[in-house]
Amino acid sequence: MELVLTFFLILAVYGTIVDRRAPKIAGFGVGLVVVADVLTGGPFTGAAMNPARATGPMLASLTFPSYWYAYWIGPVIGGVLAGLVYSQFVENRDGS
């Protein structure tokens, strides 16, 4: 779940903030994806979408669930996949 949530978040960041061709709606576009991610993934995993966001509360409360690695592996793989998909299928080959 964290992999999929992070995948969509990173695609939104690339599509609205990084790409020079994008309309200037960065905060709104990314915010909509975060809201959608939280509404869909919140009940299942808490929708952290960021290893630091998940690890901070674990450290503060000194409680680490047995599945703590899902909050690190999922977002890292999701971010890498989103970067690859965006660079291979959305970006122009001429660098613009």
Residue frames relative to the residue before (quaternion, step in Angstrom):
aa qw qx qy qz dx dy dz
M 1.0000 0.0000 0.0000 0.0000 0.00 0.00 0.00
E 0.6625 0.4988 -0.3121 0.4635 3.60 0.91 -0.88
L 0.5941 0.5650 -0.3573 0.4474 3.59 1.07 -0.68
V 0.6985 0.4685 -0.2746 0.4659 3.59 0.79 -0.99
L 0.6520 0.5186 -0.3186 0.4521 3.59 0.92 -0.86
T 0.6818 0.4745 -0.2850 0.4782 3.57 0.93 -0.89
F 0.5809 0.5826 -0.3648 0.4359 3.58 1.07 -0.72
F 0.7111 0.4434 -0.2667 0.4761 3.59 0.78 -0.99
L 0.6227 0.5367 -0.3469 0.4515 3.60 1.02 -0.69
I 0.6905 0.4676 -0.2879 0.4708 3.60 0.85 -0.91
L 0.6070 0.5307 -0.3600 0.4694 3.61 1.04 -0.64
A 0.6493 0.5042 -0.3183 0.4720 3.59 0.99 -0.78
V 0.6378 0.5161 -0.3319 0.4656 3.59 0.98 -0.76
Y 0.6695 0.4819 -0.3044 0.4763 3.59 0.86 -0.88
G 0.7197 0.4773 -0.2604 0.4317 3.57 0.88 -0.91
T 0.7863 0.3258 -0.1806 0.4930 3.61 1.05 -0.56
I 0.7567 0.3564 -0.2041 0.5087 3.60 1.09 -0.57
V 0.7543 0.4256 -0.2232 0.4472 3.59 0.74 -1.05
D 0.6903 0.4844 -0.2874 0.4542 3.59 0.85 -0.94
R 0.4265 -0.7274 0.4852 0.2316 3.56 -0.78 1.08
R 0.6434 0.5366 -0.3167 0.4446 3.59 1.18 -0.51
A 0.5386 0.6666 -0.3892 0.3377 3.59 1.19 -0.38
P 0.5104 -0.6045 0.4935 0.3614 3.58 -1.13 0.53
K 0.5482 -0.6490 0.4275 0.3092 3.55 -1.13 0.57
I 0.3684 0.7096 -0.5091 0.3185 3.56 0.50 1.25
A 0.1428 0.8653 -0.4771 0.0564 3.55 1.21 0.46
G 0.7147 0.4525 -0.2747 0.4571 3.58 0.68 -1.00
F 0.6677 0.5019 -0.2965 0.4630 3.55 0.97 -0.85
G 0.6800 0.4984 -0.2947 0.4498 3.60 0.88 -0.93
V 0.6803 0.4627 -0.2854 0.4916 3.57 0.88 -0.91
G 0.6350 0.5424 -0.3254 0.4434 3.57 1.00 -0.78
L 0.6376 0.5193 -0.3259 0.4664 3.59 1.01 -0.76
V 0.6590 0.4922 -0.3145 0.4739 3.58 0.97 -0.79
V 0.6295 0.5208 -0.3407 0.4652 3.60 0.98 -0.74
V 0.6457 0.5072 -0.3246 0.4696 3.60 0.93 -0.83
A 0.6644 0.4933 -0.3078 0.4695 3.60 0.89 -0.89
D 0.6438 0.5203 -0.3194 0.4614 3.59 0.99 -0.82
V 0.6782 0.4865 -0.2980 0.4632 3.58 0.87 -0.91
L 0.6661 0.5040 -0.3126 0.4524 3.59 0.94 -0.79
T 0.7300 0.4093 -0.2471 0.4884 3.60 1.00 -0.75
G 0.7945 0.3343 -0.1703 0.4776 3.60 0.86 -0.87
G 0.4741 0.7156 -0.4142 0.3027 3.56 1.21 -0.36
P 0.7061 0.4598 -0.2938 0.4512 3.61 0.77 -0.89
F 0.7020 0.4820 -0.2712 0.4487 3.61 1.13 -0.55
T 0.8413 0.0728 0.0060 0.5357 3.57 0.72 -1.07
G 0.5552 -0.5898 0.4059 0.4232 3.59 1.22 -0.19
A 0.3130 -0.8010 0.4611 0.2188 3.58 1.34 -0.08
A 0.0807 0.8288 -0.5467 0.0874 3.57 0.72 1.05
M 0.0655 -0.8501 0.5139 0.0949 3.61 0.92 -0.97
N 0.7492 0.2486 -0.1420 0.5972 3.59 1.27 0.15
P 0.4640 -0.7025 0.4547 0.2908 3.62 -0.66 1.01
A 0.6529 0.5102 -0.3286 0.4533 3.61 0.97 -0.73
R 0.6265 0.5419 -0.3325 0.4509 3.58 1.06 -0.73
A 0.6951 0.4491 -0.2720 0.4911 3.59 1.07 -0.67
T 0.6976 0.4956 -0.2770 0.4370 3.58 0.96 -0.84
G 0.5828 0.6118 -0.3710 0.3852 3.61 1.03 -0.69
P 0.7058 0.4300 -0.2813 0.4877 3.62 0.75 -0.91
M 0.6030 0.5475 -0.3641 0.4517 3.61 1.10 -0.61
L 0.6700 0.4856 -0.2935 0.4787 3.56 0.96 -0.85
A 0.6614 0.5221 -0.3120 0.4389 3.58 0.92 -0.87
S 0.7569 0.3606 -0.2043 0.5053 3.58 0.99 -0.80
L 0.3347 -0.7712 0.4681 0.2722 3.57 1.34 -0.15
T 0.5487 0.5474 -0.4321 0.4610 3.55 1.01 0.89
F 0.0419 -0.7916 0.6094 -0.0171 3.54 -0.72 1.10
P 0.3164 -0.7528 0.5388 0.2069 3.60 -0.51 1.11
S 0.6392 -0.5479 0.3781 0.3850 3.56 -1.21 0.40
Y 0.7102 0.4251 -0.2450 0.5049 3.60 1.20 -0.39
W 0.2099 0.8223 -0.5067 0.1518 3.62 1.15 0.52
Y 0.6188 0.5795 -0.3432 0.4043 3.58 1.05 -0.71
A 0.5615 0.6018 -0.3930 0.4101 3.62 1.14 -0.47
Y 0.6578 0.5038 -0.3064 0.4686 3.58 1.13 -0.59
W 0.6769 0.4274 -0.2983 0.5198 3.60 1.25 -0.15
I 0.7107 0.4633 -0.2744 0.4528 3.58 0.75 -0.98
G 0.6575 0.5415 -0.3178 0.4165 3.61 0.86 -0.93
P 0.7250 0.4247 -0.2741 0.4679 3.63 0.66 -0.97
V 0.6300 0.5264 -0.3549 0.4473 3.61 0.98 -0.69
I 0.6816 0.4620 -0.2922 0.4865 3.60 0.85 -0.91
G 0.6439 0.5273 -0.3244 0.4496 3.61 0.97 -0.80
G 0.6626 0.5032 -0.2995 0.4670 3.57 0.99 -0.81
V 0.6505 0.5032 -0.3115 0.4761 3.57 0.97 -0.84
L 0.6606 0.5033 -0.3116 0.4617 3.59 0.91 -0.87
A 0.6460 0.5135 -0.3222 0.4639 3.59 0.96 -0.82
G 0.6471 0.5142 -0.3180 0.4645 3.58 0.98 -0.80
L 0.6641 0.4949 -0.3021 0.4720 3.57 0.96 -0.83
V 0.6571 0.5045 -0.3137 0.4639 3.59 0.89 -0.89
Y 0.6742 0.4907 -0.3071 0.4587 3.58 0.87 -0.90
S 0.7050 0.4660 -0.2861 0.4516 3.58 0.82 -0.91
Q 0.7176 0.4565 -0.2604 0.4570 3.60 1.02 -0.69
F 0.8202 0.2950 -0.1148 0.4766 3.58 0.95 -0.82
V 0.7471 0.3909 -0.2269 0.4874 3.61 1.09 -0.51
E 0.6854 0.4776 -0.2923 0.4655 3.59 0.85 -0.93
N 0.4849 -0.6274 0.5215 0.3152 3.51 -1.21 0.59
R 0.5614 -0.6193 0.4366 0.3327 3.53 -1.14 0.56
D 0.6677 0.5208 -0.3106 0.4318 3.60 1.12 -0.51
G 0.6168 -0.6093 0.3218 0.3804 3.59 1.26 0.26
S 0.6041 0.5570 -0.3764 0.4281 3.60 1.20 0.02
